[in-house]
Amino acid sequence: MSREVFTLAQNPVERLHEFLLTGARLTPEKPAVLELSGTEPGYVSYRQLANRAESYAAALGGLGLDIGDRVVLESDTSASAIAALLACSSLGLPFVPVTPETPAKRLLAVVDTVSPALYLQAEGGRREGLPESVGTGRFGPGGLVIERAPRPGRGFRREVAPADPAYMVFTSGSTGRPKGVVMSHRAILSFYRGMLSQGIVGPESRVASTAPFQFDFSLLDIGLALGSGATVVPVPRALLRWPRRFVRFLRDSEATQVNGAPSIWRGALRHEADELAALGGRIRGVLFSGEPFPLPEVRALQQALPLARIVNCFGSTESVAASFTDVPRPVPDGLTKLSIGHAHPGAEMMLLDDDGVPVTEPGVTGHIHLRSGSLFTGYWGDPEATARALVPDPTNPMTGQTVFRTGDLAHRDATGELYFDGRADNQVKIRGNRVELTEVERRVAEFTGVAAASAVLLPVAESDPVLAVFVELSPGAEFDEMELGAFCLEELPDYMAPQRIHVLDALPLNQNGKVDRPALVERLSRELSPSS
């Protein structure tokens, strides 16, 4: 056994920052992050990334914060943002990523929920109006500067444990408030190791990341790249709205792997097919997640990028992802749905019926329960929701082991592969982001004159799904659709703002007295039909 391997055996990597900075020890001069300024590439090596993280940690270490104190990081994905999360990890400070586009009211709800000790934003950030009880600061290539010192902690912890929280990602919540998913160091490393076993990228890869920093897909990209000794290439969010600029960024950055929701490809396939095809000899991999990839678009992408391995990444924020399944090349003509395969190594997806009995017959739909070392610890401050999601293993309850009841439905084919059949609740995916329809409904119902509201999502072939809200008004109320749209955007991200608003005399009810969502979906479908 070599001295290096022996050292690793004696001091195993158990915390997030240790895992992501392995490259700083093995290949210190290699680019860890590539950022374009204009057309000039700017490289940050693994050594420089580690030094920046150490500099940030030194600034944070003198503040007297306790292990477990939360730190909100507002930024787009960048070398400095990665260094900031590494610094937090090294000090045992769970980080909560948000972006500059997060609406003020939503962000304040997050701050109120987690009671952070410190709020850090990237240089140039313009966030104001934070509570006086929260410390503030800024970070960038030149260092980390504290503007308002946080309150010092009590200093009763000494060492960061693998079971401690590493970060918290907020998703849409069924109660109408954002829900914080707490992930431990041990859980995220378990996921990273399962993912890296798939051989998706190698040390020479350049991984273009399109996900917003507050989305766990961004952390997937960072772990995939840095855990493989590769290079992270953050794609500026504004470019995704412009297909030509997006494709040219991929060309100029010499990206070899491109990750994101399926919708990032739609504009390029429609309007920049030739420019995209010109990259076909360089792009070797595409990983998508968050929503189904329309099969005609998959076929078009395979034609444009003939060397690319396309991987369907399926799962939830509560475990980052559960499976990585290669899309067949070519996609068979008779195929109607892509497989989600099997869970990644170290995890297992079980199908159970409503009574908790395993479903083994092909073609029979069941509830996906995930058994994995990468499961989240719980929902921040919500033990009831945690208990509904992390349930005793129905197949062996005496062990005390918990599994994650995902809320996803699926069936097996004759070979045992899984196929996603939708959700068992009101949760949907929009542009790769998880959305609880009840949170949209809550915001709409707060608008003056709205007595009741029901939100529905209608999938549209070869296009983004349509989010619509049907409202019932109070007697005599006046109503303005544009004002309601602006009201929603004050608190909700743009992907959660309804695209269509319909006023009804009364919301339709089913025989149980509940809003008849299928009837609303059918009505919306008729209205959007080209023959209407």
C-alpha positions in Angstrom: 0.0 0.0 0.0 1.4 3.4 -1.0 1.8 6.1 1.6 -0.9 8.2 0.0 -3.5 5.3 0.0 -2.5 4.4 3.6 -3.1 8.0 4.6 -6.5 8.1 3.0 -7.4 4.8 4.8 -6.4 6.3 8.1 -8.1 9.7 7.5 -11.1 8.9 5.3 -12.8 11.8 3.5 -16.0 12.3 5.6 -17.0 16.0 5.1 -18.2 17.9 2.1 -15.2 20.3 1.8 -12.7 17.4 2.1 -14.4 15.6 -0.8 -14.6 18.5 -3.1 -11.0 19.6 -2.5 -9.4 16.3 -3.1 -8.2 17.7 -6.4 -6.3 20.4 -4.6 -4.0 17.7 -3.3 -3.8 15.5 -6.3 -3.9 18.0 -9.2 -3.4 21.4 -7.6 -2.6 23.4 -10.8 -5.5 22.0 -12.9 -8.5 24.3 -13.6 -11.3 23.7 -11.1 -13.6 26.4 -12.3 -13.8 28.2 -15.7 -15.5 31.5 -15.9 -15.8 33.7 -19.1 -15.4 37.4 -18.9 -16.4 38.6 -22.3 -14.7 36.1 -24.5 -11.7 35.5 -22.3 -11.7 32.4 -20.2 -10.7 32.9 -16.5 -9.4 29.8 -14.8 -9.4 29.2 -11.1 -7.1 26.2 -10.3 -7.8 23.7 -7.6 -5.0 25.2 -5.5 -6.5 28.7 -6.0 -9.9 27.5 -5.1 -8.6 25.9 -1.9 -6.7 29.1 -1.0 -9.8 31.2 -1.5 -11.8 28.8 0.7 -9.2 29.0 3.4 -9.1 32.8 3.2 -12.9 32.9 3.6 -12.8 30.4 6.5 -10.2 32.5 8.3 -12.5 35.5 8.1 -15.4 33.5 9.3 -13.5 31.7 12.0 -12.9 34.8 14.0 -16.6 35.6 14.4 -17.2 33.2 17.2 -19.9 31.2 15.3 -21.0 27.9 16.6 -21.0 24.6 14.7 -24.5 24.4 13.3 -25.1 28.1 12.8 -26.7 28.8 9.5 -25.1 31.0 6.8 -27.2 32.2 3.8 -25.1 32.4 0.6 -26.6 34.7 -2.1 -24.9 34.2 -5.4 -24.9 32.7 -8.8 -22.7 29.7 -9.3 -19.1 30.9 -9.4 -15.6 30.1 -8.1 -16.2 32.4 -5.2 -19.6 30.9 -4.4 -18.0 27.4 -4.4 -15.2 28.7 -2.1 -17.8 30.2 0.2 -19.7 26.9 0.6 -16.3 25.1 1.2 -15.4 27.6 3.9 -18.8 27.1 5.6 -18.4 23.3 5.4 -15.0 23.4 7.0 -16.3 25.3 10.0 -19.5 23.3 10.4 -21.7 26.1 9.3 -24.7 24.7 7.2 -25.0 27.0 4.1 -28.4 27.9 2.6 -27.9 28.9 -1.1 -30.1 31.5 -2.7 -29.8 33.6 -5.8 -30.1 37.3 -6.5 -33.3 36.6 -8.4 -35.0 35.2 -5.3 -38.0 37.5 -4.6 -37.6 39.6 -1.5 -40.7 38.2 0.3 -39.7 34.6 -0.4 -36.2 35.3 0.8 -37.4 36.9 4.0 -39.6 33.8 4.6 -36.4 31.7 4.3 -34.5 33.9 6.7 -37.3 33.9 9.2 -37.5 30.1 9.0 -33.8 29.3 9.5 -32.7 32.2 11.7 -29.3 32.5 10.1 -26.3 33.9 12.0 -24.9 35.4 8.8 -26.0 36.5 5.4 -23.3 36.7 2.8 -23.8 37.9 -0.8 -21.5 38.0 -3.7 -19.7 41.3 -4.6 -22.1 43.5 -6.4 -25.2 42.1 -4.7 -27.9 44.6 -3.9 -30.0 42.8 -1.3 -31.3 45.1 1.4 -33.8 45.0 4.2 -32.4 42.1 6.1 -33.2 41.8 9.8 -30.9 43.6 12.2 -30.4 40.4 14.1 -28.6 38.8 11.1 -24.9 39.5 10.4 -24.0 40.5 6.9 -21.0 40.4 4.6 -19.7 40.1 1.0 -17.4 37.8 -0.7 -15.5 37.8 -4.0 -12.1 37.1 -5.6 -10.5 39.7 -3.2 -11.7 38.0 -0.1 -14.6 38.0 2.4 -15.6 41.1 4.3 -17.9 41.3 7.2 -20.1 44.4 7.2 -22.3 43.7 10.2 -20.9 41.2 12.8 -23.1 38.4 13.8 -23.9 37.6 17.4 -21.2 35.3 18.8 -22.2 31.7 19.7 -21.7 29.8 22.9 -18.8 27.6 21.7 -19.9 24.3 23.1 -19.0 22.2 20.0 -15.4 21.3 19.0 -15.5 19.2 15.9 -17.6 18.9 12.7 -19.2 15.4 12.6 -20.2 13.6 9.3 -23.8 13.4 10.6 -23.9 17.2 11.0 -25.9 19.3 8.5 -23.8 20.4 5.5 -26.4 22.5 3.8 -30.1 23.3 3.5 -32.0 23.7 0.1 -35.4 25.3 0.1 -38.1 23.9 -2.2 -41.7 24.7 -2.7 -43.8 23.6 0.4 -47.3 22.1 0.6 -48.2 24.4 3.5 -47.7 27.5 1.2 -44.2 28.3 2.7 -40.8 27.2 1.4 -39.6 24.0 2.9 -36.0 23.5 4.0 -34.4 20.1 3.1 -31.5 19.4 5.5 -28.6 17.3 4.1 -25.8 16.0 6.2 -22.1 15.7 5.1 -22.5 11.9 5.3 -25.6 11.9 3.1 -24.3 14.2 0.3 -21.0 12.2 0.2 -22.9 9.0 -0.1 -24.8 10.4 -3.0 -21.6 11.8 -4.7 -19.9 8.4 -4.5 -22.9 6.6 -5.9 -23.1 9.1 -8.8 -19.3 9.0 -9.6 -19.5 5.2 -9.9 -21.5 5.8 -13.1 -18.5 7.1 -14.9 -20.4 10.1 -16.3 -17.3 12.4 -16.6 -13.5 12.1 -16.3 -10.6 14.3 -15.2 -10.4 16.1 -18.6 -14.1 17.0 -18.7 -15.5 20.5 -18.6 -19.0 20.3 -17.0 -21.3 23.1 -18.0 -23.7 23.8 -15.2 -27.0 25.6 -16.0 -28.9 25.2 -12.7 -29.4 28.1 -10.4 -27.2 28.1 -7.3 -30.2 27.6 -4.9 -31.2 24.4 -6.8 -29.6 21.2 -5.6 -28.9 20.3 -9.3 -26.1 23.0 -9.0 -24.6 21.0 -6.1 -24.8 17.9 -8.2 -22.8 19.6 -11.0 -20.2 20.8 -8.6 -19.8 17.4 -7.0 -19.7 15.6 -10.3 -17.0 17.9 -11.7 -14.8 18.5 -8.6 -15.2 14.9 -7.4 -13.9 13.7 -10.8 -11.0 16.1 -10.9 -12.8 17.9 -13.8 -13.7 21.5 -14.3 -16.9 23.3 -13.4 -18.1 25.7 -16.1 -21.0 27.8 -14.7 -23.3 29.0 -17.5 -24.5 32.6 -16.9 -28.2 32.3 -16.3 -29.1 35.2 -18.7 -27.7 33.2 -21.6 -30.3 30.5 -21.3 -32.9 32.9 -22.6 -30.9 33.4 -25.8 -30.3 30.1 -27.8 -27.5 31.6 -29.9 -25.6 33.0 -27.0 -26.0 29.8 -25.0 -24.6 27.6 -27.8 -21.7 30.0 -28.4 -20.9 29.9 -24.7 -20.7 26.2 -24.9 -18.4 26.6 -27.9 -16.2 29.3 -26.3 -15.9 27.4 -23.0 -15.1 24.1 -24.8 -17.6 22.3 -22.7 -17.7 18.6 -23.0 -20.6 17.8 -20.6 -23.8 19.9 -20.4 -26.2 19.4 -17.5 -29.6 20.9 -16.9 -33.4 20.6 -17.3 -34.5 19.4 -20.7 -35.9 22.9 -21.5 -32.4 24.4 -21.9 -32.1 22.6 -25.2 -35.5 23.6 -26.7 -34.5 27.0 -28.2 -31.2 25.7 -29.5 -32.8 22.8 -31.3 -35.4 25.0 -32.9 -33.4 28.0 -33.8 -29.7 27.2 -33.7 -29.6 23.6 -34.9 -26.6 24.1 -37.2 -24.6 25.9 -34.5 -25.4 23.2 -32.1 -24.5 20.4 -34.5 -21.1 22.1 -35.0 -20.4 21.2 -31.3 -21.2 17.5 -31.9 -17.6 16.4 -32.0 -16.8 18.0 -28.6 -19.8 17.5 -26.4 -19.6 13.9 -25.1 -22.2 14.0 -22.4 -25.7 15.4 -21.5 -27.3 14.9 -18.1 -30.9 16.0 -17.6 -33.2 16.1 -14.6 -36.3 17.7 -13.2 -38.9 16.9 -15.8 -39.6 14.5 -18.7 -37.6 15.0 -21.9 -40.0 15.0 -24.9 -38.9 12.1 -27.1 -38.9 14.1 -30.4 -36.5 16.6 -28.7 -34.3 13.7 -27.4 -34.1 12.3 -30.9 -33.2 15.7 -32.3 -30.5 16.2 -29.6 -29.0 12.8 -30.4 -28.8 13.8 -34.1 -27.2 17.1 -33.3 -24.7 15.6 -30.8 -23.9 12.1 -32.2 -21.1 11.4 -29.6 -23.0 12.5 -26.5 -24.0 10.0 -23.9 -27.4 11.2 -22.7 -28.3 10.3 -19.1 -31.7 10.6 -17.4 -31.1 11.7 -13.8 -34.2 11.0 -11.6 -34.9 11.8 -8.0 -35.8 14.4 -5.4 -34.0 17.1 -3.4 -34.3 14.9 -0.4 -31.6 12.6 -1.8 -30.4 14.9 -4.6 -31.1 12.1 -7.1 -31.9 8.4 -7.0 -30.9 7.0 -10.4 -28.8 7.7 -13.5 -30.1 5.9 -16.6 -28.6 6.0 -20.1 -31.0 7.0 -22.9 -30.9 4.4 -25.6 -29.2 5.5 -28.8 -31.1 5.7 -31.0 -34.4 6.1 -29.2 -36.6 3.2 -30.5 -39.4 4.3 -32.7 -42.1 2.6 -30.6 -40.9 4.0 -27.3 -43.4 6.2 -25.4 -41.5 6.8 -22.2 -37.9 6.9 -21.0 -36.9 4.5 -18.3 -35.6 5.7 -14.9 -33.8 2.4 -14.5 -32.6 1.3 -11.1 -31.2 3.2 -8.1 -27.6 4.2 -8.2 -25.1 1.9 -6.2 -25.7 2.2 -2.5 -29.4 2.9 -2.9 -32.6 1.0 -3.8 -36.0 2.1 -5.1 -38.9 -0.1 -3.8 -42.4 -0.1 -5.2 -45.1 -0.5 -2.5 -48.9 -0.4 -2.7 -51.2 1.7 -0.6 -50.9 -0.9 2.2 -47.1 -1.0 2.2 -46.9 -4.3 0.4 -44.2 -4.7 -2.2 -45.4 -4.5 -5.8 -43.6 -7.1 -7.9 -45.8 -7.6 -11.0 -44.8 -5.8 -14.2 -47.0 -3.0 -15.3 -48.5 -2.4 -11.8 -48.1 1.1 -10.4 -46.7 1.6 -6.9 -45.3 4.3 -4.6 -41.5 4.7 -4.8 -39.8 4.3 -1.4 -36.1 5.0 -1.4 -33.6 3.2 0.8 -30.3 5.0 0.7 -27.4 6.4 2.7 -27.9 9.7 0.9 -31.3 10.5 2.5 -31.9 14.0 4.0 -32.0 14.4 7.8 -35.4 16.1 7.8 -37.3 19.3 6.9 -36.1 22.2 8.9 -38.4 23.0 11.8 -41.2 20.7 10.5 -41.1 17.3 12.4 -44.6 16.4 11.2 -43.7 16.7 7.5 -40.4 14.8 8.2 -42.3 12.0 9.8 -44.6 11.7 6.8 -41.7 11.5 4.4 -39.1 9.4 6.4 -41.1 6.4 7.4 -40.2 3.0 9.0 -39.1 0.5 6.4 -42.5 -1.2 5.6 -40.6 -4.4 4.6 -38.6 -4.7 7.8 -40.0 -2.3 10.4 -38.3 -3.9 13.4 -34.9 -2.6 12.4 -35.8 1.0 13.1 -34.5 1.9 9.6 -36.3 4.7 7.8 -36.9 5.0 4.1 -38.1 8.0 2.0 -41.6 7.9 0.8 -41.0 10.0 -2.3 -44.5 10.7 -3.4 -43.5 9.4 -6.9 -45.4 6.7 -8.7 -43.8 4.2 -11.0 -44.1 0.7 -12.5 -41.7 -2.0 -13.7 -41.4 -3.5 -17.1 -40.7 -7.2 -17.7 -37.0 -6.7 -17.2 -37.4 -4.9 -13.8 -36.6 -1.4 -15.0 -38.7 1.4 -13.5 -40.9 3.9 -15.4 -42.1 7.1 -13.7 -45.9 7.4 -13.6 -46.4 10.8 -12.0 -47.0 12.1 -8.5 -49.4 11.0 -5.8 -49.8 14.6 -4.6 -50.0 18.2 -5.8 -46.3 18.5 -6.6 -45.2 19.2 -10.1 -41.9 20.1 -11.9 -41.6 23.3 -13.9 -38.3 24.0 -15.7 -36.7 21.4 -13.4 -37.9 23.1 -10.2 -40.1 21.4 -7.8 -43.4 23.3 -7.2 -46.2 22.6 -4.8 -49.4 23.8 -6.4 -50.8 24.7 -3.0 -48.1 27.3 -2.6 -49.2 29.0 -5.8 -52.8 28.8 -4.7 -52.0 30.3 -1.3 -50.3 33.3 -2.9 -53.2 33.9 -5.4 -55.7 33.6 -2.7 -54.1 36.5 -0.8 -54.9 38.8 -3.7 -57.8 41.2 -2.9 -61.1 39.9 -4.2 -60.0 36.3 -4.7 -62.3 33.9 -2.7 -60.7 30.6 -3.8 -58.0 29.5 -6.2 -56.9 26.2 -7.8 -53.7 25.7 -9.8 -53.1 23.1 -12.4 -50.2 22.2 -14.7 -50.8 21.0 -18.2 -48.0 19.3 -20.1 -47.6 20.5 -23.7 -45.8 18.4 -26.3 -42.4 19.8 -27.4 -42.9 22.9 -25.2 -42.8 24.0 -21.6 -45.9 23.0 -19.5 -48.5 25.6 -18.8 -49.2 26.6 -15.3 -52.7 28.0 -14.9 -54.8 29.2 -12.0 -58.6 29.2 -11.8 -60.1 31.7 -9.4 -63.4 32.3 -7.8 -64.1 35.9 -6.8 -65.7 37.4 -3.8 -69.2 38.9 -4.4 -68.8 42.3 -6.1 -65.0 42.1 -6.4 -63.2 43.7 -9.2 -60.3 41.8 -10.8 -57.2 42.7 -12.9 -55.1 39.8 -14.3 -52.0 41.9 -14.8 -52.1 43.1 -11.2 -52.5 39.5 -9.9 -49.5 38.5 -12.0 -47.4 41.2 -10.6 -48.6 40.4 -7.1 -47.5 36.8 -7.5 -44.0 37.8 -8.7 -43.5 39.8 -5.5 -43.1 36.6 -3.6 -42.8 33.7 -6.1 -40.0 32.9 -8.5 -41.0 33.5 -12.1 -41.4 29.8 -12.8 -44.1 29.6 -10.2 -46.1 32.6 -11.5 -49.2 31.5 -13.3 -49.1 31.9 -17.1 -52.9 31.8 -17.5 -55.6 33.0 -15.2 -59.2 32.1 -15.5 -62.1 33.5 -13.5 -65.0 31.1 -12.9 -68.3 31.7 -11.2 -67.5 28.7 -9.0 -64.7 26.2 -8.9 -66.0 22.7 -9.9 -66.2 20.1 -7.1 -66.0 16.4 -7.2 -68.3 14.0 -5.3 -66.2 14.3 -2.2 -66.6 18.1 -2.2 -63.0 18.8 -3.2 -61.9 20.9 -6.2 -62.1 18.8 -9.3 -58.6 19.3 -10.7 -59.1 16.8 -13.6 -62.0 18.8 -14.8 -59.9 22.0 -14.7 -57.1 20.3 -16.6 -59.5 19.1 -19.2 -61.0 22.6 -19.6 -57.5 24.1 -20.0 -56.6 21.4 -22.5 -59.6 22.3 -24.6 -58.8 26.0 -24.5 -55.2 25.3 -25.6 -56.1 22.9 -28.3 -55.3 24.2 -31.8 -58.7 23.1 -33.0 -60.5 25.2 -30.4 
